[in-house]
Amino acid sequence: MESIPLNEIIQFTLGKNPTRIREKSDDLYTPEDFEKDLHGIHSTKEGMGCIINLIKSKCSPISEQI
């Protein structure tokens, strides 16, 4: 069986903790955005990526609304 390095399959980036951000920003991905994406409220597009919530141990596709 061939072994493929994980970084050739997926790219990981760290998000910002919204409780530590002092300035308001429109491009902040909120817990509410995560819940909407998790339950499929907005449409998703293939290749958009996904968000992993380590606290809830859940993963959600990123919607086109972001």
Summary of the structure (lengths in Angstrom):
residues: 66
radius of gyration: 14.1
end to end distance: 38.2
largest distance: 49.4
contacts: 99
relative contact order: 0.17
helix: 21%
strand: 15%
